[in-house]
């Protein structure tokens, strides 16, 4: 589980580095939800693209600290809980991501929840 999620997160960082909102959103399931805890929820890939257009207009470097990786449904879902750090921001911000396995064996982000 740990190695698989590291691959997924490394790929996310690589795609994030392109600065292309559509490419980043392609890492999300078509029915994904992003939850900015206590603020708003964003549903579906099109809305996620719009969100990444805003975020990538003034991108911040970030790093993550993984606290826990879990598997559910016989590998149908992978779950990662951790904290992310933003350059220029004080503190660590919790996140939780749920990845759903696709027919080809790859994983897409199905639920992305973060606090900051």
DSSP file (Angstrom, degrees, kcal/mol; ACC not computed):
  #  RESIDUE AA STRUCTURE BP1 BP2  ACC     N-H-->O    O-->H-N    N-H-->O    O-->H-N    TCO  KAPPA ALPHA  PHI   PSI    X-CA   Y-CA   Z-CA
    1    1 A X     >        0   0    0      0, 0.0     4,-2.6     0, 0.0     5,-0.3   0.000 360.0 360.0 360.0 -47.0    0.0    0.0    0.0
    2    2 A X  H  >  +     0   0    0      1,-0.2     4,-2.1     2,-0.2     5,-0.1   0.924 360.0  46.2 -59.5 -46.6    2.7    2.4    1.0
    3    3 A X  H  > S+     0   0    0      2,-0.2     4,-2.1     1,-0.2    -1,-0.2   0.903 112.6  50.3 -64.6 -41.3    4.7    1.9   -2.2
    4    4 A X  H  > S+     0   0    0      1,-0.2     4,-2.1     2,-0.2    -1,-0.2   0.922 112.1  46.5 -64.4 -44.0    1.6    2.2   -4.4
    5    5 A X  H  X S+     0   0    0     -4,-2.6     4,-2.6     1,-0.2    -1,-0.2   0.837 108.6  56.0 -69.2 -31.1    0.5    5.5   -2.8
    6    6 A X  H  X S+     0   0    0     -4,-2.1     4,-2.7    -5,-0.3    -1,-0.2   0.922 107.8  49.1 -64.1 -42.1    4.0    6.9   -3.0
    7    7 A X  H  X S+     0   0    0     -4,-2.1     4,-2.3     2,-0.2    -2,-0.2   0.934 112.2  48.3 -59.0 -46.7    3.9    6.3   -6.8
    8    8 A X  H  X S+     0   0    0     -4,-2.1     4,-2.1     1,-0.2    -2,-0.2   0.921 114.5  44.8 -61.5 -45.3    0.5    8.0   -7.0
    9    9 A X  H  X S+     0   0    0     -4,-2.6     4,-2.4     2,-0.2    -1,-0.2   0.867 111.0  53.0 -70.8 -36.2    1.6   11.0   -5.0
   10   10 A X  H  X S+     0   0    0     -4,-2.7     4,-2.0     2,-0.2    -1,-0.2   0.909 110.1  49.0 -62.8 -41.0    4.9   11.3   -6.9
   11   11 A X  H  X S+     0   0    0     -4,-2.3     4,-2.6    -5,-0.2     5,-0.2   0.906 108.8  53.1 -64.4 -41.4    2.9   11.3  -10.1
   12   12 A X  H  X S+     0   0    0     -4,-2.1     4,-3.1     1,-0.2    -2,-0.2   0.936 109.0  49.0 -58.1 -47.1    0.6   14.0   -8.7
   13   13 A X  H  X S+     0   0    0     -4,-2.4     4,-1.8     1,-0.2    -1,-0.2   0.889 111.1  50.6 -61.0 -39.7    3.6   16.2   -7.8
   14   14 A X  H  < S+     0   0    0     -4,-2.0     4,-0.5     2,-0.2    -1,-0.2   0.935 113.9  43.2 -63.2 -47.1    5.0   15.7  -11.3
   15   15 A X  H >X>S+     0   0    0     -4,-2.6     3,-1.5     1,-0.2     5,-0.6   0.896 110.0  56.6 -67.7 -40.2    1.7   16.7  -12.9
   16   16 A X  H ><5S+     0   0    0     -4,-3.1     3,-1.6     1,-0.3    -1,-0.2   0.892 100.0  61.6 -55.6 -39.7    1.3   19.6  -10.5
   17   17 A X  T 3<5S+     0   0    0     -4,-1.8    -1,-0.3     1,-0.3    -2,-0.2   0.683  91.4  65.9 -63.3 -19.1    4.6   20.9  -11.7
   18   18 A X  T <45S-     0   0    0     -3,-1.5    -1,-0.3    -4,-0.5    -2,-0.2   0.761  96.9-139.2 -72.5 -23.6    3.3   21.3  -15.2
   19   19 A X  T <<5 +     0   0    0     -3,-1.6     2,-0.7    -4,-0.5    -3,-0.1   0.619  56.1 137.2  74.6  12.2    0.9   24.0  -14.0
   20   20 A X     >< -     0   0    0     -5,-0.6     4,-2.2     1,-0.2    -1,-0.2  -0.827  42.2-161.4 -97.9 109.2   -1.9   22.6  -16.2
   21   21 A X  H  > S+     0   0    0     -2,-0.7     4,-2.6     1,-0.2    -1,-0.2   0.858  90.8  52.1 -58.0 -37.7   -5.2   22.6  -14.3
   22   22 A X  H  > S+     0   0    0      2,-0.2     4,-1.5     1,-0.2    -1,-0.2   0.896 109.1  49.5 -67.8 -39.2   -6.8   20.1  -16.7
   23   23 A X  H  4 S+     0   0    0      2,-0.2     4,-0.3     1,-0.2    -1,-0.2   0.902 112.4  47.8 -66.3 -39.7   -3.9   17.6  -16.3
   24   24 A X  H >< S+     0   0    0     -4,-2.2     3,-1.8     1,-0.2    -2,-0.2   0.935 110.8  51.3 -64.7 -44.8   -4.1   17.9  -12.5
   25   25 A X  H >< S+     0   0    0     -4,-2.6     3,-2.0     1,-0.3    -1,-0.2   0.775  95.7  70.6 -64.4 -25.8   -7.8   17.4  -12.6
   26   26 A X  T 3< S+     0   0    0     -4,-1.5    -1,-0.3     1,-0.3    -2,-0.2   0.673  87.8  65.5 -64.2 -15.2   -7.3   14.3  -14.8
   27   27 A X  T <  S+     0   0    0     -3,-1.8    82,-2.8    -4,-0.3     2,-0.3   0.485  92.3  82.1 -82.5  -2.9   -5.9   12.6  -11.6
   28   28 A X  E <  S-a  109   0A   0     -3,-2.0    82,-0.2    80,-0.2    17,-0.1  -0.803  89.6-108.2-104.5 143.5   -9.4   12.9  -10.1
   29   29 A X  E >   -     0   0A   0     80,-3.1     3,-2.3    -2,-0.3    15,-0.1  -0.348  34.4-112.6 -60.7 146.3  -12.3   10.5  -10.7
   30   30 A X  E 3  S+     0   0A   0      1,-0.3    15,-1.1    14,-0.1    16,-0.2   0.783 120.2  41.3 -55.7 -26.1  -15.1   12.0  -12.8
   31   31 A X  E 3  S+     0   0A   0     13,-0.2    -1,-0.3    14,-0.1    -2,-0.1   0.022  90.5 140.1-109.1  27.0  -17.3   12.0   -9.8
   32   32 A X  E <   -     0   0A   0     -3,-2.3    12,-3.1    77,-0.1     2,-0.4  -0.198  38.8-149.2 -68.6 159.7  -14.7   13.2   -7.3
   33   33 A X  E     -aB 111  43A   0     77,-1.5    79,-2.4    10,-0.2     2,-0.5  -0.998   3.3-157.7-129.7 136.4  -15.3   15.6   -4.5
   34   34 A X  E     -aB 112  42A   0      8,-2.7     8,-3.0    -2,-0.4     2,-0.6  -0.959  12.7-161.4-107.9 130.7  -12.8   18.1   -3.0
   35   35 A X  E     -aB 113  41A   0     77,-3.4    79,-2.6    -2,-0.5     2,-1.2  -0.938  14.1-166.6-119.2 111.1  -13.7   19.2    0.5
   36   36 A X  E >>  -aB 114  40A   0      4,-2.9     3,-2.7    -2,-0.6     4,-1.7  -0.801  43.2-121.0 -90.5  93.6  -12.1   22.4    1.8
   37   37 A X  T 34 S+     0   0    0     77,-2.0    79,-0.3    -2,-1.2     4,-0.0  -0.009  86.1   3.0 -50.0 128.4  -13.2   21.6    5.4
   38   38 A X  T 34 S+     0   0    0      1,-0.1    -1,-0.3    77,-0.1     3,-0.1   0.434 131.0  59.0  78.6  -0.2  -15.4   24.2    6.9
   39   39 A X  T <4 S-     0   0    0     -3,-2.7     2,-0.3     1,-0.3    -2,-0.2   0.699 106.3 -37.4-122.9 -64.3  -15.5   26.3    3.7
   40   40 A X  E  <  -B   36   0A   0     -4,-1.7    -4,-2.9     2,-0.0     2,-0.4  -0.988  38.4-130.0-162.6 165.1  -16.8   24.6    0.6
   41   41 A X  E     -B   35   0A   0     -2,-0.3     2,-0.5    -6,-0.2    -6,-0.2  -0.961  15.3-154.4-123.4 144.1  -17.0   21.4   -1.4
   42   42 A X  E     -B   34   0A   0     -8,-3.0    -8,-2.7    -2,-0.4     2,-0.4  -0.981  11.8-159.4-122.4 125.5  -16.3   21.0   -5.1
   43   43 A X  E     +B   33   0A   0     -2,-0.5     4,-0.5   -10,-0.2   -10,-0.2  -0.895  46.6   6.6-113.6 132.4  -18.0   18.2   -7.1
   44   44 A X  S  > S-     0   0    0    -12,-3.1     4,-1.9    -2,-0.4   -13,-0.2   0.256  82.7 -82.1  85.9 155.6  -16.9   16.7  -10.4
   45   45 A X  H  > S+     0   0    0    -15,-1.1     4,-2.5     1,-0.2     5,-0.2   0.858 122.2  56.0 -63.4 -39.3  -13.9   17.1  -12.7
   46   46 A X  H  > S+     0   0    0      1,-0.2     4,-1.8     2,-0.2    -1,-0.2   0.928 110.9  44.2 -61.9 -44.4  -15.1   20.3  -14.4
   47   47 A X  H  > S+     0   0    0     -4,-0.5     4,-2.0     1,-0.2    -1,-0.2   0.850 111.8  54.4 -67.3 -33.2  -15.5   22.2  -11.1
   48   48 A X  H  X S+     0   0    0     -4,-1.9     4,-2.5     2,-0.2    -2,-0.2   0.889 104.7  53.9 -67.4 -38.6  -12.1   20.8  -10.0
   49   49 A X  H  X S+     0   0    0     -4,-2.5     4,-2.0     2,-0.2    -2,-0.2   0.941 108.7  49.4 -58.0 -47.1  -10.5   22.1  -13.2
   50   50 A X  H  X S+     0   0    0     -4,-1.8     4,-1.5     1,-0.2    -2,-0.2   0.892 110.2  51.0 -60.7 -39.9  -11.9   25.6  -12.3
   51   51 A X  H  X S+     0   0    0     -4,-2.0     4,-2.4     1,-0.2    -1,-0.2   0.915 110.1  48.7 -63.7 -43.1  -10.5   25.3   -8.8
   52   52 A X  H  X S+     0   0    0     -4,-2.5     4,-2.9     1,-0.2    -1,-0.2   0.802 103.1  61.5 -70.4 -27.3   -7.1   24.3  -10.0
   53   53 A X  H  X S+     0   0    0     -4,-2.0     4,-0.7    -5,-0.2    -1,-0.2   0.929 109.9  42.4 -59.5 -43.0   -7.1   27.3  -12.4
   54   54 A X  H >X S+     0   0    0     -4,-1.5     4,-0.7     2,-0.2     3,-0.6   0.942 117.0  46.1 -66.8 -48.4   -7.4   29.5   -9.4
   55   55 A X  H >< S+     0   0    0     -4,-2.4     3,-0.6     1,-0.2    -2,-0.2   0.883 114.2  47.1 -64.4 -39.1   -4.8   27.6   -7.3
   56   56 A X  H >< S+     0   0    0     -4,-2.9     3,-0.7     1,-0.2    -1,-0.2   0.577  93.2  77.4 -83.3  -8.2   -2.3   27.3  -10.1
   57   57 A X  H << S+     0   0    0     -4,-0.7    -1,-0.2    -3,-0.6    -2,-0.2   0.840 118.7  14.2 -66.4 -32.0   -2.6   31.0  -11.0
   58   58 A X  T << S-     0   0    0     -4,-0.7    -1,-0.3    -3,-0.6    -2,-0.1  -0.575  95.8-165.4-138.4  72.9   -0.4   31.7   -7.9
   59   59 A X    <   -     0   0    0     -3,-0.7     2,-0.4    -2,-0.1    -3,-0.1  -0.191   6.6-152.9 -66.9 150.5    1.0   28.3   -7.1
   60   60 A X        -     0   0    0     -5,-0.1     2,-0.2    28,-0.0    28,-0.1  -0.948  20.2-118.7-117.2 141.6    2.7   27.5   -3.8
   61   61 A X        -     0   0    0     -2,-0.4    26,-2.8    26,-0.1     2,-0.3  -0.547  41.5-179.9 -71.9 146.9    5.3   24.9   -3.3
   62   62 A X  E     -C   86   0A   0     24,-0.2     2,-0.3    -2,-0.2    24,-0.2  -0.965  19.9-162.1-145.1 160.9    4.2   22.2   -0.8
   63   63 A X  E     -C   85   0A   0     22,-1.9    22,-2.8    -2,-0.3     2,-0.3  -0.945  15.5-138.0-137.7 162.1    5.4   19.1    0.8
   64   64 A X  E     -C   84   0A   0     -2,-0.3     2,-0.5    20,-0.2    20,-0.2  -0.904   6.1-155.6-124.6 151.8    3.5   16.3    2.5
   65   65 A X  E     -C   83   0A   0     18,-3.3    18,-2.5    -2,-0.3     2,-0.4  -0.985  22.2-143.0-121.8 115.7    4.0   14.2    5.7
   66   66 A X  E     +C   82   0A   0     -2,-0.5    16,-0.3    16,-0.2     3,-0.1  -0.668  23.5 173.9 -83.8 127.9    2.2   10.9    5.5
   67   67 A X  E     +     0   0A   0     14,-2.6     2,-0.3    -2,-0.4    15,-0.2   0.775  66.0   0.2 -98.4 -36.1    0.7    9.8    8.8
   68   68 A X  E     -C   81   0A   0     13,-2.2    13,-2.9     2,-0.0     2,-0.4  -0.969  50.5-161.3-159.7 137.0   -1.2    6.7    7.7
   69   69 A X  E     +C   80   0A   0     -2,-0.3     2,-0.3    11,-0.2    11,-0.2  -0.982  22.2 178.5-117.9 133.9   -2.0    4.6    4.6
   70   70 A X  E     -C   79   0A   0      9,-2.9     9,-2.6    -2,-0.4     2,-0.4  -0.888  19.2-145.5-132.7 161.5   -4.9    2.2    4.5
   71   71 A X  E     -C   78   0A   0     -2,-0.3     2,-0.3     7,-0.2     7,-0.2  -0.968  17.3-178.0-125.9 143.7   -6.6   -0.1    2.1
   72   72 A X  E   > +C   77   0A   0      5,-2.6     5,-2.3    -2,-0.4     3,-0.5  -0.982  60.1  20.9-139.9 152.5  -10.3   -0.9    1.9
   73   73 A X  T > 5S-     0   0    0     -2,-0.3     3,-1.1     1,-0.2    -1,-0.1   0.864 128.5 -58.4  62.9  38.3  -12.5   -3.2   -0.1
   74   74 A X  T 3 5S-     0   0    0      1,-0.3    -1,-0.2    -3,-0.1    -3,-0.0   0.840 111.4 -41.5  62.6  32.9   -9.7   -5.6   -1.1
   75   75 A X  T 3 5S+     0   0    0     -3,-0.5    -1,-0.3     2,-0.3    -2,-0.2   0.413 109.4 119.2  93.3  -1.6   -7.7   -2.7   -2.7
   76   76 A X  T < 5S+     0   0    0     -3,-1.1    25,-3.0    -4,-0.4     2,-0.4   0.869  83.7  29.1 -60.9 -35.3  -10.7   -1.1   -4.4
   77   77 A X  E   < -CD  72 100A   0     -5,-2.3    -5,-2.6    23,-0.2     2,-0.4  -0.977  66.5-164.2-128.2 140.3   -9.9    2.0   -2.3
   78   78 A X  E     -CD  71  99A   0     21,-2.1    21,-3.4    -2,-0.4     2,-0.4  -0.969  12.9-160.3-117.9 141.0   -6.6    3.3   -0.9
   79   79 A X  E     -CD  70  98A   0     -9,-2.6    -9,-2.9    -2,-0.4     2,-0.4  -0.973   6.7-171.1-126.8 132.6   -6.7    6.0    1.8
   80   80 A X  E     -CD  69  97A   0     17,-2.7    17,-2.7    -2,-0.4     2,-0.4  -0.989   0.9-173.5-126.4 131.2   -4.0    8.3    2.8
   81   81 A X  E     +CD  68  96A   0    -13,-2.9   -14,-2.6    -2,-0.4   -13,-2.2  -0.964  30.3 111.6-119.3 138.1   -4.0   10.6    5.9
   82   82 A X  E     -CD  66  95A   0     13,-2.3    13,-2.6    -2,-0.4     2,-0.3  -0.901  55.0 -86.8-171.5-158.9   -1.4   13.2    6.5
   83   83 A X  E     -CD  65  94A   0    -18,-2.5   -18,-3.3    -2,-0.3     2,-0.4  -0.983  25.9-151.4-135.9 145.1   -0.4   16.8    6.7
   84   84 A X  E     -CD  64  93A   0      9,-2.8     9,-2.5    -2,-0.3     2,-0.4  -0.909   4.4-150.8-119.0 152.3    0.8   19.2    4.1
   85   85 A X  E     -C   63   0A   0    -22,-2.8   -22,-1.9    -2,-0.4     2,-0.4  -0.968   8.5-151.7-120.1 132.2    3.1   22.2    4.5
   86   86 A X  E >   -C   62   0A   0     -2,-0.4     3,-2.1     5,-0.4   -24,-0.2  -0.881  26.4-110.6-105.6 134.5    2.9   25.3    2.2
   87   87 A X  T 3  S+     0   0    0    -26,-2.8     3,-0.1    -2,-0.4   -26,-0.1  -0.421 106.1  17.3 -60.2 130.3    5.9   27.4    1.5
   88   88 A X  T 3  S+     0   0    0      1,-0.2     2,-0.4    -2,-0.1    -1,-0.3   0.426 106.4 101.5  86.8  -1.6    5.4   30.8    3.2
   89   89 A X    <   -     0   0    0     -3,-2.1     2,-0.3     2,-0.1    -1,-0.2  -0.937  68.8-128.3-116.5 139.0    2.6   29.5    5.5
   90   90 A X        +     0   0    0     -2,-0.4     2,-0.0    -3,-0.1    -4,-0.0  -0.614  66.8  16.9 -81.1 142.9    3.1   28.6    9.2
   91   91 A X  S    S-     0   0    0     -2,-0.3    -5,-0.4    -6,-0.0     2,-0.4  -0.126  82.2 -77.9  95.9 173.4    1.9   25.2   10.4
   92   92 A X        -     0   0    0     -7,-0.1     2,-0.5    -2,-0.0    -7,-0.2  -0.922  35.6-148.4-116.1 142.4    0.9   21.9    9.0
   93   93 A X  E     -D   84   0A   0     -9,-2.5    -9,-2.8    -2,-0.4    23,-0.1  -0.949  16.3-125.3-118.5 124.0   -2.5   21.3    7.5
   94   94 A X  E     +D   83   0A   0     -2,-0.5    21,-2.1   -11,-0.2     2,-0.3  -0.304  31.1 177.0 -67.4 147.8   -4.3   17.9    7.7
   95   95 A X  E     -DE  82 114A   0    -13,-2.6   -13,-2.3    19,-0.2     2,-0.3  -0.977  16.1-165.5-143.4 159.0   -5.5   16.1    4.6
   96   96 A X  E     -DE  81 113A   0     17,-2.5    17,-2.9    -2,-0.3     2,-0.4  -0.967   9.1-172.3-144.2 130.3   -7.2   12.9    3.7
   97   97 A X  E     -DE  80 112A   0    -17,-2.7   -17,-2.7    -2,-0.3     2,-0.5  -0.974   9.4-159.7-125.3 139.2   -7.4   11.4    0.3
   98   98 A X  E     -DE  79 111A   0     13,-2.7    12,-3.5    -2,-0.4    13,-1.7  -0.979  11.6-160.3-115.9 127.2   -9.4    8.4   -0.9
   99   99 A X  E     -DE  78 109A   0    -21,-3.4   -21,-2.1    -2,-0.5     2,-0.5  -0.895   4.7-149.5-110.0 135.8   -8.3    6.8   -4.2
  100  100 A X  E     -DE  77 108A   0      8,-2.9     8,-2.1    -2,-0.4   -23,-0.2  -0.903  19.5-122.1-108.5 130.2  -10.5    4.5   -6.2
  101  101 A X  E     - E   0 107A   0    -25,-3.0     6,-0.2    -2,-0.5     2,-0.2  -0.448  26.6-146.7 -69.6 139.5   -9.1    1.7   -8.4
  102  102 A X    >   -     0   0    0      4,-3.4     3,-2.2    -2,-0.1    -1,-0.1  -0.533  30.8 -96.6-100.7 170.2   -9.9    1.9  -12.1
  103  103 A X  T 3  S+     0   0    0      1,-0.3    -1,-0.1    -2,-0.2    -2,-0.0   0.818 124.7  54.1 -57.6 -32.3  -10.4   -1.0  -14.5
  104  104 A X  T 3  S-     0   0    0      2,-0.1    -1,-0.3     1,-0.1     3,-0.1   0.426 122.0-105.6 -84.5   3.2   -6.8   -0.7  -15.7
  105  105 A X  S <  S+     0   0    0     -3,-2.2    -2,-0.1     1,-0.3    -1,-0.1   0.303  82.5 122.8  92.4  -9.4   -5.5   -1.0  -12.1
  106  106 A X        -     0   0    0     -5,-0.1    -4,-3.4     1,-0.0     2,-0.4  -0.292  56.4-126.6 -77.6 170.7   -4.6    2.7  -11.7
  107  107 A X  E     - E   0 101A   0     -6,-0.2     2,-0.3    -3,-0.1    -6,-0.2  -0.961  17.9-167.1-123.6 138.9   -6.0    4.9   -9.0
  108  108 A X  E     - E   0 100A   0     -8,-2.1    -8,-2.9    -2,-0.4     2,-0.4  -0.910  36.2 -99.4-118.5 151.3   -7.8    8.2   -9.2
  109  109 A X  E     +aE  28  99A   0    -82,-2.8   -80,-3.1    -2,-0.3   -10,-0.3  -0.561  41.7 171.2 -71.0 124.4   -8.6   10.6   -6.4
  110  110 A X  E     +     0   0A   0    -12,-3.5   -77,-1.5    -2,-0.4     2,-0.4   0.726  70.0  19.4-104.2 -33.4  -12.2   10.0   -5.4
  111  111 A X  E     -aE  33  98A   0    -13,-1.7   -13,-2.7   -79,-0.2     2,-0.5  -0.979  62.7-177.7-143.8 125.6  -12.3   12.2   -2.2
  112  112 A X  E     +aE  34  97A   0    -79,-2.4   -77,-3.4    -2,-0.4     2,-0.4  -0.938   9.1 176.0-130.4 107.2   -9.8   14.9   -1.4
  113  113 A X  E     +aE  35  96A   0    -17,-2.9   -17,-2.5    -2,-0.5     2,-0.3  -0.938   3.7 168.6-118.7 133.2  -10.3   16.7    2.0
  114  114 A X  E     -aE  36  95A   0    -79,-2.6   -77,-2.0    -2,-0.4     2,-0.5  -0.980  22.5-145.8-144.4 154.4   -8.0   19.3    3.4
  115  115 A X              0   0    0    -21,-2.1   -77,-0.1    -2,-0.3   -79,-0.1  -0.982 360.0 360.0-123.8 121.6   -8.0   21.8    6.2
  116  116 A X              0   0    0     -2,-0.5    -1,-0.1   -79,-0.3   -80,-0.0   0.253 360.0 360.0-168.2 360.0   -6.3   25.3    6.0
